[in-house]
Amino acid sequence: MNTLIHNLIFLTTIFALQIVPLKAQSAQFELDEENNPIISDMYAQKIVNELEFESLDGTTVKISDLKGKIVVLDFWQTWCGPCLVSFKGFQKAKETWPEKIEILAASPDWADSKRKIRKFIRNHNYDFNFVLAHELEKELSLSSIPYKIIFAPDGTLIKSISGSKKAEEEFKELEGLIKTWFKE
């Protein structure tokens, strides 16, 4: 009998240890109107300084290596219409200020395989850094895409935001950030 109780306590403890971190993660953020996280400055610094993203060519990308540029970390999928509308504005900004802005197009693990993303890249002429969002997407528990986290050239958080605007509005927002951070 004692062995049975001991085993039940052990299994309950193991189960609780697996569940509690997930609850703690989702509780660590305030949520926006789309139930996506509003990133804190402290959490943004974790993303900048600690996280590495896997690019589709197998290299590692760190936001800290992109300091000096405005970095848009954009969570997207190939089938997401609003994501693709944003891409047009991002591309215009990238062409206009290639040395001042970087787009990290981060694919969550929801639906797109590496093969599907590679096909998308071949069929589109975007000058972005396409990466996989693996651990960060899981930690953020995103409810919807597109979702963007925008970092200043010094690596600080500008904002996190859900949704998409028209391509020209996305471009204008990035233009405003360029003027603010680079005093143009």
Secondary structure, 3 states (H helix, E strand, C coil): CHHHHHHHHHHHHHHHHHHHHHHHHHHCCEECCCCCEECCHHHHHHHHHHCCEEECCCCEECHHHHCCCEEEEEECCCCCHHHHHHHHHHHHHHHHCCCCEEEEEEECCCCCCHHHHHHHHHHCCCCCEEEECHHHHHHHCCCCCCEEEEECCCCCEEEEEECCCCHHHHHHHHHHHHHHHHCC
